[in-house]
Amino acid sequence: MDLTLQPKNLALYERAKVLSKELLAPRARQYDEEARFPRENLDALAKEGFTRLTLPEENGGSNLFSDPITYMMILFELSKGCTNTALLLHMHNSITHFLMTLGTPEQRENLSALVRDGKIIASHGGEAGTSTQWKRKLDTHAKLVGEKFVINGRKVFCSMAGEADYYTLWVQIGDDWDVRKTMCFLFCSADHPGFTIDSRWNSYALRGTASHSLKIENVEVSADSLFGKGGDPIRVDITPKFGLGYSAVYLGVGAAAYEWVLDYARNRKLKPDNVPIASYQPIQRLIGEMKIEMEKALLMIQHAAWTLKTFGAEEAFPIISAAKYTASEASASITDKAMKVAGGAGLLRENPLERLHREARSGLVMPPNSEKCLDSVAKSIIEANPELYGTP
Amino acid sequence: MDFSVNPKHGDLIESAKSISKDILAPRAEEVDQESKFPRANFKDMARESFMALTLPERLGGRNLYADPEAYSMVLYELGKGCTTTAMLFHMHSSIVHILTCLLGSEEQSERYARAVLDGKIFASYASEATSSLHGKMVMDTRAEHTDDGYIINGKKYFCSMAGEADFYVLWCQLGDEELAKSLYLFVTPAITPGINIDKGWDSFAMRGTMSASMSFENVKIARDDMVGNAGDPIRPDVLPKFGFGYSAVYLGAGGGAFDWIVDYAKKRKLQPDNVPIATYPPISRQIGEMKIALDGALLMVRRAGWLIGANGAEAAYGAINEAKFTSAETAAMITEKAIKIAGGSGLMRHFPLQRFHRDARAGLIMPPNTEKCLELAGITAIKGKAGALMT
């Protein structure tokens, strides 16, 4: 075992820490209160190269999906400053990676030029009242008419709708309901008039993600907007990578709450004792519990990322599920405990705990949700090859 | 970052797995029910050179304490077969490491190493009634100078392997100063006159450890059997390693229970459904929870091991407490869930779950106990550094 980060990418990681503290954290409350897209943050991150994290080096990027541990640590650090921003950056970087993996040389060249230019790519897969079962009819369909695809349908939870420069739509092409054969990525410019927001995002948490519902009416894109082939979006080497990044983002929520309340406990004094509340044993105990939960979850994310890199996404799948479960449950627990330590101050909107507490709740829900993660881990033991998923 | 185990010691982890499965597990019930010292296990383990693992390489060992992560994996695997044996093996291996790698003179190291290679077992006795190892305390067990060595009088509690080990290492105070200036290790053959067992060991868990209470009356110690300098036993690079090993041993109780219950749930079928109970969502959900907790705790133990190896035990102090808390609580949780899944079978003494469940409860109490771990982890975090061991 060696828990040191790859020296090659250390500078990016150190820079993420600085940006998180100096740039992201001061604006986090504002984006949350106003439910505003963190454009200033994404513009600044683009200038610093963080929207090119997953581009191959020959296309001007840092190729950081080849070092998923550092990639996770960067998300974790950014999220401590602003969960909204870290989550959106992860979505952009992940879909960029998938498109670069699946695209033809020409598509890759065009896409990387856009990303180098600071353009933001969104990915819209969710549909109302469905889960990713093999056999189902998607609401969103595309039909090849002459040289163009014509897309119609509706997507929900479309993060960065109306904000990103490009949308990657998960659509069904053809009449076969088996999504393993017919679900495809279509890459579209966001400014097509056929896109309308028909239900705005007004949520309890992650308020700045602009995850509106999107109606798609006769959106026409050229035939070369198709990346890869049918079934690619749900390939086992593609989707689990989203989930692992979510683990890091949502653990950042717990870590931010922990760091804030640790600082608070070191400085807060009550009369008549007039000593920091951190010297009270019940508070020390809670801080100990929070620290342990956080360290364990972080270690599980790092282990999952290492497994992903070393053995591939299929083998890493249950380990990623375990990391997602542990990270989101840890943040939910840590934000609860942090509020108890802070007392009334934890409820005030001038302090970040109440926001972090809300955001941790969306970590439990974000796919794969905690219950689904438990199910995946259990199935890996009960059904799969025991050699594959044995203890490390 | 790299989560693979040092290939240099991969063979030992594999051997530990087979020793655990083929030798320890079949005898574990007998050791527990009859409260019997697992002597047969140690004989077999000595044949595999396991009793010499922590000796320096130049003295015929593998110096395994230099790779604490691999050492913890060995303990974990042994613990899955028999928690009692793994615990005693850890006590022997730790004190042998301390005597021959850390504190002993060249002559002492060679002499104790020969005994170890000859199959002799070393025990280590520190605990006393209603006391903890604070900087300022007067120990019950005291040494005095004589013309040709020392003489020891006093009492010790929780003396694992009392009446069974070949050598006892006694933690005694010499003089009246604080422990850092007066605590020494003394090595004595178990057969030395004046050593008595006051009260035997009849316990809820870890029943084969024979952790009796002992008294020492005018026990003569040779001059060259005092090891190290004053205060050495509680040096921050020495003491925390015990606690680190306990975390691996007790997690073994959880690992053993997990392996057993997964196998059970995959085979057990109830009428009229006639499908394995593992397919019921409430059960598969719990299997998921147990697996995630187990893997997480094992990573915490390995992380603490890596930190000891990379930065030393003092710097790893916070991580050791975090690992001990996590593994003890995880083993307690897993054995609890496993019994619920097994139903009535979980209570039967011919199945191992009830033993693992009891042994895991000892894990919560074994120093540093879980409340102490939380407090120390909290204080370490609040201070923002590794934290002083003895304050």
Boltz contact constraints between the chains, C-beta under 6 A:
constraints:
  - contact:
      token1: [A, 1]
      token2: [B, 3]
      max_distance: 6.0
  - contact:
      token1: [A, 1]
      token2: [B, 69]
      max_distance: 6.0
  - contact:
      token1: [A, 1]
      token2: [B, 302]
      max_distance: 6.0
  - contact:
      token1: [A, 1]
      token2: [B, 306]
      max_distance: 6.0
  - contact:
      token1: [A, 2]
      token2: [B, 2]
      max_distance: 6.0
  - contact:
      token1: [A, 3]
      token2: [B, 1]
      max_distance: 6.0
  - contact:
      token1: [A, 3]
      token2: [B, 306]
      max_distance: 6.0
  - contact:
      token1: [A, 69]
      token2: [B, 1]
      max_distance: 6.0
  - contact:
      token1: [A, 278]
      token2: [B, 382]
      max_distance: 6.0
  - contact:
      token1: [A, 284]
      token2: [B, 375]
      max_distance: 6.0
  - contact:
      token1: [A, 284]
      token2: [B, 378]
      max_distance: 6.0
  - contact:
      token1: [A, 284]
      token2: [B, 379]
      max_distance: 6.0
  - contact:
      token1: [A, 285]
      token2: [B, 374]
      max_distance: 6.0
  - contact:
      token1: [A, 285]
      token2: [B, 378]
      max_distance: 6.0
  - contact:
      token1: [A, 287]
      token2: [B, 378]
      max_distance: 6.0
  - contact:
      token1: [A, 287]
      token2: [B, 381]
      max_distance: 6.0
  - contact:
      token1: [A, 288]
      token2: [B, 374]
      max_distance: 6.0
  - contact:
      token1: [A, 288]
      token2: [B, 377]
      max_distance: 6.0
  - contact:
      token1: [A, 288]
      token2: [B, 378]
      max_distance: 6.0
  - contact:
      token1: [A, 291]
      token2: [B, 377]
      max_distance: 6.0
  - contact:
      token1: [A, 291]
      token2: [B, 381]
      max_distance: 6.0
  - contact:
      token1: [A, 292]
      token2: [B, 322]
      max_distance: 6.0
  - contact:
      token1: [A, 292]
      token2: [B, 325]
      max_distance: 6.0
  - contact:
      token1: [A, 292]
      token2: [B, 326]
      max_distance: 6.0
  - contact:
      token1: [A, 292]
      token2: [B, 377]
      max_distance: 6.0
  - contact:
      token1: [A, 295]
      token2: [B, 322]
      max_distance: 6.0
  - contact:
      token1: [A, 296]
      token2: [B, 296]
      max_distance: 6.0
  - contact:
      token1: [A, 296]
      token2: [B, 300]
      max_distance: 6.0
  - contact:
      token1: [A, 299]
      token2: [B, 299]
      max_distance: 6.0
  - contact:
      token1: [A, 299]
      token2: [B, 303]
      max_distance: 6.0
  - contact:
      token1: [A, 300]
      token2: [B, 296]
      max_distance: 6.0
  - contact:
      token1: [A, 302]
      token2: [B, 1]
      max_distance: 6.0
  - contact:
      token1: [A, 303]
      token2: [B, 3]
      max_distance: 6.0
  - contact:
      token1: [A, 303]
      token2: [B, 299]
      max_distance: 6.0
  - contact:
      token1: [A, 306]
      token2: [B, 1]
      max_distance: 6.0
  - contact:
      token1: [A, 306]
      token2: [B, 3]
      max_distance: 6.0
  - contact:
      token1: [A, 322]
      token2: [B, 292]
      max_distance: 6.0
  - contact:
      token1: [A, 325]
      token2: [B, 292]
      max_distance: 6.0
  - contact:
      token1: [A, 326]
      token2: [B, 292]
      max_distance: 6.0
  - contact:
      token1: [A, 326]
      token2: [B, 296]
      max_distance: 6.0
  - contact:
      token1: [A, 374]
      token2: [B, 285]
      max_distance: 6.0
  - contact:
      token1: [A, 374]
      token2: [B, 288]
      max_distance: 6.0
  - contact:
      token1: [A, 377]
      token2: [B, 288]
      max_distance: 6.0
  - contact:
      token1: [A, 377]
      token2: [B, 291]
      max_distance: 6.0
  - contact:
      token1: [A, 377]
      token2: [B, 292]
      max_distance: 6.0
  - contact:
      token1: [A, 378]
      token2: [B, 284]
      max_distance: 6.0
  - contact:
      token1: [A, 378]
      token2: [B, 287]
      max_distance: 6.0
  - contact:
      token1: [A, 378]
      token2: [B, 288]
      max_distance: 6.0
  - contact:
      token1: [A, 381]
      token2: [B, 262]
      max_distance: 6.0
  - contact:
      token1: [A, 381]
      token2: [B, 291]
      max_distance: 6.0
  - contact:
      token1: [A, 382]
      token2: [B, 278]
      max_distance: 6.0
